Amino acid sequence: MDFSISTHSGLGIAAVELGMVLSPGPNMIYLVSRSITQGRRAGLVSLTGVALGFLVYLAAVTTGLTAVFTLVPDLYLAIKLAGAGYLLWMAWSALKPGGISVFTPKELIPQPPRKLFTMGFLTCLLNPKIAVLYLSLLPQFVQPSRGHVAQQSFVLGLTQIFVALCGNGAIAMCAGSIAGFLAKRPSWLRVQRYAMGTVLGALAVKIAMDRSTAVA
């Protein structure tokens, strides 16, 4: 079946993902931590695991997983609330006295490439921001009138993945430089930490208060 996606839909999902890339979350925290403590190569290996996590979500959406949540709305609500709770915990970790910035070097045990890849994959797969994106937001950019819904979802998902990998890759590559810059400017580091906590908290509240149902 022929299909096409509108420019509005393509740019829309790209803008949504760019906003998510720039807002702190589990993916960013893990990639930055690994890049700072184990080097850029470790960050890139971790990023390939994150990419696989995106592909798993994309496969789920294109094969109709969201239909399950329209049939069992309580399950969808439970997943959203669990994700909101996790983001609130991360926000508190950043805002509490002595909280840690995403760009503060952490004492992490060096891991082999296979472990880095696996942890990147699991971090993405369990990321509530990505779950909400794929299960609720992405389907809203699909226009049934323009043809095959699954193929539209696939192309929109690939657009999201491209933006995510470019954005996260750039952050991972520059993490060491950013960390060094902030380490010499404690006040900037506090601002970054408070901004991270505020964004995560606001996102958690937005997810928790949203009562929309999954879009099949």
Buried (B, 14 or more C-beta within 10 A) or exposed (E): EEBEBEEEBBEBBBEBBBEBBEBBBBBBBBBBBBBBBBEBEBBBBBBBBBBBBBBBBBEBBBEEBBEBBEEEEEEBBEBBBBBBBBBBEBBBBBBEEEBBBBBBBEEEEEBEBEBBBBBBBBBBBBBBBBBBBBBBBBBEBBBEEBBBBEBBBBBBBBBBBEBBBEBBBEBBBBBBEBBEEBBEEEEBBEEBBBBBBBBBBEBBBEBBEEEEEBBB
